[in-house]
């Protein structure tokens, strides 16, 4: 009677060895099975390597402890062995946190260590888009596509970057491809609505935004665009509704407070606008647009000193802010600081020769400065030559003891209603 090992050997022969070649030794069979196992292990390991190189999902925004823990773990891995995947994963987290310059440095380092992964180029394209560099972002997105990235996220990104360059036909193709792959992707519908808005089709844009919001109710950009469209079209109540819904999901987002301030500013409720602009500055002290709007309100109230401080803060945060020197010059002019006004207006005209307000302000300030100096010079020579003793010896009049006589009015000349004045005009002799 065969033992269990012999029965096992017989089953292996029947399973792996055809009938015509069962004369092969059992050792060959065992080595063949072992080879298959090793091959499966290699495939699994390579799959694990590819999986580890993929960018993980970003932790939930409310889970700050998990975010900080992930950053610490990735930083530790970078300090120990500096793998490219750790740099790439940390860049994704930094991007979501809004630390764009740090994210760009990390993803650049990851690509320098491994430039054959399309997901790295996709991340760099997202960072560059957030840094308002759409041309460079599009180049990296195209590189990611060449390296085999085939995701709706990439195609919606390319659609957005192409529509920013007014290449609407290509952009529509990419967004359509993204929707074909993911029909319920709310972000793709958002970019489709964004293209409709840029092409002037406000009705279609609103419909697409609202559909995007139903599919992805926590997408911040959709709320911002809806509030912006309704504010522009004058439906301020709807704008406030969508802005308020977004604030419930994102209570610490400075853009939402700034947008709410703009709505009240448009409505003419300047006190409420100031409250939300100040809240924007509190959440993000470097939000220069809020300082500029505060400057406009203070200028409207003729509080030129406060407006000047706001405009100067804008210039510190954003030196290339359009026409900021013109606003600064106007405040100096209204405060009588003509030297500073002339300097600011001169700089503004040098930066933009078509700035007519700066040119007019420069002309006004120069004339007022000249008039002021000329007026002072009229009295300076008369008073400067007199000694202090002469000024003390000057006779002063006590106006309380001077008698003022009133001049009676002239007698009125009255005429009857029937009186008339006749004048005879002699004709000119020819």
C-alpha positions as CSV (number, residue, x, y, z in Angstrom):
1,X,0.0,0.0,0.0
2,X,1.4,3.4,-1.0
3,X,2.2,5.9,1.6
4,X,1.1,9.6,1.4
5,X,4.3,10.8,-0.2
6,X,4.1,8.3,-3.0
7,X,0.5,9.3,-3.7
8,X,1.5,12.9,-3.8
9,X,4.2,12.2,-6.3
10,X,1.8,10.3,-8.5
11,X,-0.7,13.2,-8.5
12,X,2.1,15.6,-9.4
13,X,3.1,13.4,-12.3
14,X,-0.5,13.2,-13.6
15,X,-1.0,17.0,-13.2
16,X,2.2,18.4,-14.7
17,X,3.7,15.6,-16.9
18,X,1.9,14.5,-20.1
19,X,1.4,10.8,-20.6
20,X,4.2,10.6,-23.3
21,X,6.9,12.0,-21.1
22,X,6.1,10.7,-17.6
23,X,9.5,8.9,-17.7
24,X,11.0,12.3,-16.6
25,X,12.3,12.3,-13.0
26,X,10.2,13.7,-10.3
27,X,13.0,16.2,-9.5
28,X,12.4,18.0,-12.7
29,X,8.7,18.3,-11.8
30,X,9.6,19.8,-8.5
31,X,12.1,22.2,-10.0
32,X,9.4,23.3,-12.6
33,X,6.9,24.0,-9.8
34,X,9.5,25.9,-7.9
35,X,10.3,28.0,-10.9
36,X,6.6,28.9,-11.3
37,X,6.5,30.0,-7.7
38,X,9.6,32.1,-8.0
39,X,8.2,33.8,-11.2
40,X,5.0,34.6,-9.4
41,X,7.0,36.1,-6.5
42,X,9.0,38.3,-8.9
43,X,5.8,39.5,-10.6
44,X,4.2,40.3,-7.2
45,X,7.3,42.2,-6.1
46,X,7.4,44.3,-9.2
47,X,3.8,45.0,-8.8
48,X,4.5,46.1,-5.2
49,X,7.3,48.3,-6.4
50,X,5.0,50.0,-8.9
51,X,2.3,50.4,-6.2
52,X,4.8,52.0,-3.8
53,X,5.8,54.5,-6.4
54,X,2.2,55.6,-6.9
55,X,1.2,58.7,-5.1
56,X,-1.1,57.9,-2.1
57,X,-4.4,59.6,-1.3
58,X,-4.1,62.8,0.6
59,X,-5.4,62.5,4.2
60,X,-8.7,64.1,5.0
61,X,-8.4,67.9,5.6
62,X,-9.9,67.6,9.1
63,X,-7.4,64.9,10.2
64,X,-4.5,67.2,11.0
65,X,-2.8,64.6,13.2
66,X,-2.7,62.2,10.3
67,X,-1.3,64.8,8.0
68,X,1.5,65.8,10.4
69,X,2.2,62.1,11.0
70,X,2.5,61.5,7.3
71,X,4.8,64.4,6.8
72,X,7.1,63.3,9.7
73,X,7.3,59.8,8.3
74,X,8.1,60.9,4.8
75,X,10.7,63.4,6.1
76,X,12.3,60.6,8.2
77,X,12.5,58.4,5.1
78,X,14.0,61.2,3.1
79,X,16.7,61.9,5.8
80,X,17.5,58.2,5.9
81,X,17.7,57.1,2.3
82,X,16.2,60.0,0.2
83,X,14.0,57.8,-2.1
84,X,12.3,59.5,-5.0
85,X,8.9,58.2,-4.0
86,X,9.1,59.8,-0.6
87,X,9.8,63.2,-2.2
88,X,6.9,62.7,-4.6
89,X,4.4,61.7,-1.8
90,X,5.4,64.6,0.4
91,X,5.0,67.0,-2.6
92,X,1.3,65.8,-2.9
93,X,0.6,66.6,0.8
94,X,2.4,69.9,0.6
95,X,0.4,70.8,-2.5
96,X,-2.9,70.0,-0.8
97,X,-1.8,72.2,2.2
98,X,-1.1,75.1,-0.1
99,X,2.7,75.1,0.5
100,X,3.4,75.4,-3.2
101,X,7.1,76.4,-3.3
102,X,8.0,73.5,-0.9
103,X,5.9,71.1,-3.0
104,X,7.6,72.2,-6.2
105,X,11.1,71.7,-4.6
106,X,10.1,68.2,-3.6
107,X,8.7,67.1,-6.9
108,X,11.6,68.5,-8.7
109,X,13.9,66.5,-6.5
110,X,11.8,63.3,-7.2
111,X,12.0,63.8,-10.9
112,X,15.8,64.4,-10.8
113,X,16.1,61.0,-9.1
114,X,13.6,59.2,-11.3
115,X,12.5,60.9,-14.5
116,X,10.5,57.9,-16.0
117,X,7.4,58.0,-13.9
118,X,4.5,59.9,-15.4
119,X,2.8,60.4,-12.0
120,X,5.6,62.6,-10.9
121,X,5.1,64.9,-13.9
122,X,1.4,65.0,-13.2
123,X,2.1,66.2,-9.7
124,X,4.5,68.8,-11.0
125,X,1.9,70.0,-13.5
126,X,-0.6,70.4,-10.7
127,X,1.8,72.4,-8.6
128,X,2.7,74.7,-11.5
129,X,-0.9,75.3,-12.3
130,X,-1.4,76.4,-8.7
131,X,1.6,78.7,-9.0
132,X,-0.1,80.3,-12.1
133,X,2.4,78.9,-14.6
134,X,0.0,77.3,-17.1
135,X,2.5,76.9,-20.0
136,X,5.0,75.0,-17.9
137,X,2.2,73.0,-16.3
138,X,0.9,71.9,-19.7
139,X,4.3,70.7,-20.8
140,X,4.6,68.5,-17.7
141,X,1.0,67.2,-18.2
142,X,1.8,66.3,-21.8
143,X,5.0,64.5,-20.6
144,X,2.9,62.5,-18.1
145,X,0.6,61.4,-20.9
146,X,3.6,60.3,-23.0
147,X,4.9,58.2,-20.0
148,X,1.6,56.3,-19.9
149,X,-0.6,58.1,-17.3
150,X,-4.2,57.4,-18.4
151,X,-6.5,58.9,-15.8
152,X,-9.4,61.3,-15.7
153,X,-7.4,63.5,-13.4
154,X,-4.8,64.1,-16.1
155,X,-7.3,64.8,-18.8
156,X,-9.3,67.3,-16.8
157,X,-6.0,69.0,-15.9
158,X,-5.0,69.2,-19.6
159,X,-8.5,70.5,-20.5
160,X,-8.1,73.2,-17.9
161,X,-4.6,74.2,-19.0
162,X,-5.7,74.3,-22.7
163,X,-8.7,76.4,-22.1
164,X,-6.5,78.9,-20.2
165,X,-4.6,79.3,-23.5
166,X,-7.9,79.7,-25.4
167,X,-7.5,76.3,-27.1
168,X,-11.1,75.4,-26.5
169,X,-11.4,72.7,-29.2
170,X,-8.5,70.6,-27.8
171,X,-9.7,71.3,-24.2
172,X,-13.2,70.0,-25.0
173,X,-11.7,66.8,-26.4
174,X,-9.7,66.1,-23.2
175,X,-12.6,66.9,-20.9
176,X,-14.9,64.6,-23.0
177,X,-12.3,61.9,-22.7
178,X,-12.2,62.3,-18.9
179,X,-16.0,62.1,-18.8
180,X,-15.9,59.0,-20.9
181,X,-13.6,57.3,-18.4
182,X,-15.5,58.7,-15.4
183,X,-19.0,59.8,-16.2
184,X,-19.7,60.9,-12.6
185,X,-16.6,63.0,-12.2
186,X,-17.8,66.3,-10.8
187,X,-14.5,68.0,-11.5
188,X,-14.7,67.3,-15.2
189,X,-18.1,68.9,-15.4
190,X,-16.7,71.9,-13.5
191,X,-14.0,72.5,-16.2
192,X,-16.6,72.0,-18.9
193,X,-18.6,74.7,-17.3
194,X,-15.5,76.9,-16.9
195,X,-15.0,76.7,-20.7
196,X,-18.6,77.6,-21.3
197,X,-18.3,80.6,-19.0
198,X,-15.1,81.8,-20.8
199,X,-16.9,81.5,-24.1
200,X,-19.7,83.7,-22.9
201,X,-22.4,81.0,-22.4
202,X,-23.4,81.8,-18.9
203,X,-26.6,79.7,-18.9
204,X,-24.8,76.5,-19.8
205,X,-22.0,77.3,-17.4
206,X,-24.5,77.6,-14.5
207,X,-26.1,74.3,-15.4
208,X,-22.8,72.5,-15.6
209,X,-21.6,74.0,-12.3
210,X,-24.7,73.0,-10.5
211,X,-24.4,69.5,-11.9
212,X,-20.8,69.4,-10.8
213,X,-21.9,70.4,-7.3
214,X,-24.4,67.6,-7.2
215,X,-21.7,65.0,-8.1
216,X,-19.0,66.6,-5.9
217,X,-20.5,68.8,-3.2
218,X,-17.2,69.5,-1.5
219,X,-15.4,71.0,-4.5
220,X,-14.4,74.5,-3.5
221,X,-13.9,75.9,-7.0
222,X,-17.5,75.2,-8.0
223,X,-18.8,77.3,-5.1
224,X,-16.5,80.2,-6.0
225,X,-17.5,80.2,-9.6
226,X,-21.2,80.1,-8.9
227,X,-20.9,82.9,-6.4
228,X,-18.8,84.9,-8.8
229,X,-21.3,84.5,-11.7
230,X,-24.3,85.4,-9.6
231,X,-22.5,88.4,-8.2
232,X,-21.5,89.6,-11.7
233,X,-25.1,89.2,-13.0
234,X,-26.5,91.0,-10.0
235,X,-28.2,88.1,-8.2
236,X,-26.5,88.9,-4.9
237,X,-28.8,86.7,-2.8
238,X,-27.9,83.6,-4.7
239,X,-24.2,84.6,-4.5
240,X,-24.5,84.8,-0.8
241,X,-26.3,81.4,-0.6
242,X,-23.5,79.5,-2.5
243,X,-20.8,81.4,-0.6
244,X,-22.4,80.5,2.7
245,X,-22.7,76.8,1.7
246,X,-19.0,76.7,0.9
247,X,-18.1,78.3,4.3
248,X,-19.9,75.5,6.0
249,X,-17.5,73.0,4.3
250,X,-14.4,75.2,4.4
251,X,-14.7,77.5,7.4
252,X,-11.0,78.6,7.3
253,X,-10.7,79.4,3.6
254,X,-9.6,83.0,3.0
255,X,-11.0,83.0,-0.6
256,X,-14.5,82.5,0.7
257,X,-14.3,85.4,3.2
258,X,-12.8,87.6,0.5
259,X,-15.6,86.5,-2.0
260,X,-18.2,87.3,0.6
261,X,-16.6,90.7,1.1
262,X,-16.8,91.3,-2.6
263,X,-20.5,90.5,-2.6
264,X,-21.3,93.0,0.1
265,X,-19.0,95.5,-1.6
266,X,-20.9,95.2,-4.8
267,X,-24.2,95.6,-2.9
268,X,-22.9,98.8,-1.4
269,X,-22.8,97.4,2.2
270,X,-19.3,98.7,2.9
271,X,-19.4,98.1,6.6
272,X,-20.1,94.4,6.1
273,X,-17.5,94.2,3.3
274,X,-14.9,95.6,5.7
275,X,-15.7,92.9,8.3
276,X,-15.1,90.1,5.8
277,X,-12.0,91.7,4.3
278,X,-10.6,91.9,7.8
279,X,-11.5,88.3,8.4
280,X,-9.7,87.4,5.2
281,X,-6.5,89.2,6.5
282,X,-6.9,87.4,9.8
283,X,-7.0,83.9,8.2
284,X,-4.3,84.7,5.7
285,X,-2.3,87.9,6.5
286,X,-0.7,87.9,3.0
287,X,-4.0,88.1,1.1
288,X,-3.1,91.3,-0.8
289,X,-6.4,91.5,-2.7
290,X,-8.2,92.2,0.6
291,X,-5.8,95.0,1.5
292,X,-6.5,96.6,-1.9
293,X,-10.2,96.4,-1.5
294,X,-9.9,98.0,2.0
295,X,-7.8,100.7,0.4
296,X,-10.6,101.5,-2.1
297,X,-13.1,101.7,0.7
298,X,-11.0,104.0,2.8
299,X,-10.3,106.1,-0.2
300,X,-14.0,106.4,-0.8
301,X,-14.5,107.6,2.8
302,X,-11.6,110.1,2.2
303,X,-9.5,108.3,4.9
304,X,-6.4,108.7,2.8
305,X,-4.0,107.9,5.5
306,X,-5.5,104.4,6.1
307,X,-5.9,103.9,2.3
308,X,-2.2,104.7,1.8
309,X,-1.3,102.1,4.4
310,X,-3.4,99.5,2.6
311,X,-1.9,100.3,-0.8
312,X,1.6,100.2,0.6
313,X,0.9,96.8,2.1
314,X,-0.3,95.6,-1.3
315,X,2.9,96.9,-2.8
316,X,5.0,95.0,-0.2
317,X,3.1,91.7,-0.9
318,X,2.8,92.1,-4.6
319,X,5.2,94.6,-6.1
320,X,3.9,94.0,-9.6
321,X,0.2,94.7,-8.7
322,X,-1.3,96.7,-11.6
323,X,-1.2,100.5,-11.1
324,X,-0.6,100.4,-7.4
325,X,1.8,103.4,-7.7
326,X,-1.1,105.4,-9.1
327,X,-3.2,104.7,-6.1
328,X,-0.3,105.5,-3.7
329,X,0.4,108.8,-5.6
330,X,-3.3,109.8,-5.3
331,X,-3.3,109.3,-1.6
332,X,-0.1,111.4,-1.2
333,X,-1.6,114.1,-3.4
334,X,-4.8,114.3,-1.4
335,X,-2.7,114.6,1.8
336,X,-0.7,117.5,0.4
337,X,2.5,115.4,0.1
338,X,3.3,116.6,-3.4
339,X,6.9,115.4,-3.4
340,X,5.9,111.8,-2.6
341,X,3.0,112.1,-5.0
342,X,5.2,113.2,-7.9
343,X,7.6,110.3,-7.2
344,X,4.8,107.7,-7.2
345,X,3.1,109.2,-10.3
346,X,6.5,109.3,-12.1
347,X,7.1,105.7,-11.4
348,X,3.6,104.8,-12.5
349,X,4.0,106.6,-15.8
350,X,7.4,104.9,-16.4
351,X,5.9,101.5,-15.9
352,X,2.9,102.2,-18.0
353,X,2.9,105.2,-20.4
354,X,-0.8,104.6,-21.2
355,X,-1.8,105.3,-17.5
356,X,-3.7,108.5,-18.0
357,X,-4.7,108.9,-14.4
358,X,-1.1,108.8,-13.3
359,X,-0.1,111.4,-16.0
360,X,-3.0,113.7,-14.9
361,X,-2.0,113.2,-11.3
362,X,1.6,114.0,-12.0
363,X,0.5,117.3,-13.8
364,X,-1.8,118.3,-10.9
365,X,0.8,117.6,-8.2
366,X,3.5,119.5,-10.0
367,X,1.2,122.5,-10.4
368,X,0.1,122.4,-6.8
369,X,3.7,122.1,-5.6
370,X,4.7,125.1,-7.7
371,X,1.7,127.2,-6.6
372,X,2.5,126.3,-3.0
373,X,6.1,127.3,-3.3
374,X,5.2,130.5,-5.2
375,X,2.6,131.5,-2.5
376,X,5.1,131.0,0.3
377,X,7.8,133.0,-1.6
378,X,5.4,136.1,-1.8
379,X,5.5,136.6,1.9
380,X,8.8,135.2,2.8
381,X,10.9,138.2,1.6
382,X,8.7,140.7,3.4
383,X,8.8,139.0,6.8
384,X,12.3,137.5,6.7
385,X,14.1,140.9,6.6
386,X,12.3,142.4,9.6
387,X,13.8,142.0,13.0
388,X,12.0,140.7,15.9
389,X,12.1,144.2,17.6
390,X,10.4,145.8,14.6
391,X,7.7,143.2,14.7
392,X,7.2,143.9,18.4
393,X,7.1,147.7,17.8
394,X,4.4,147.4,15.2
395,X,1.2,149.1,16.2
396,X,-1.6,146.7,16.9
397,X,-5.3,147.8,16.7
398,X,-7.8,146.8,19.3
399,X,-10.8,145.8,17.2
400,X,-13.1,145.8,20.2
401,X,-12.7,149.6,20.5
402,X,-13.2,150.4,16.9
403,X,-16.5,151.9,15.9
404,X,-18.0,150.4,12.8
405,X,-20.5,152.6,10.9
406,X,-23.0,150.9,8.7
407,X,-23.5,152.3,5.2
408,X,-27.2,152.9,4.4
409,X,-28.5,151.4,1.2
410,X,-29.1,153.6,-1.8
411,X,-32.7,154.8,-2.4
412,X,-34.7,152.5,-4.6
413,X,-36.0,153.7,-8.0
414,X,-39.6,152.7,-8.6
415,X,-41.4,153.0,-11.9
416,X,-45.0,152.7,-12.7
417,X,-46.2,149.6,-14.6
418,X,-47.0,151.7,-17.7
419,X,-43.7,153.5,-17.8
420,X,-41.3,152.6,-20.6
421,X,-38.0,153.9,-21.8
422,X,-37.9,154.8,-25.5
423,X,-34.7,155.4,-27.5
424,X,-34.6,156.6,-31.0
425,X,-31.9,155.1,-33.3
426,X,-31.0,157.2,-36.3
427,X,-30.3,155.2,-39.5
428,X,-26.9,155.1,-41.0
429,X,-26.5,157.3,-44.0
430,X,-25.2,155.4,-47.0
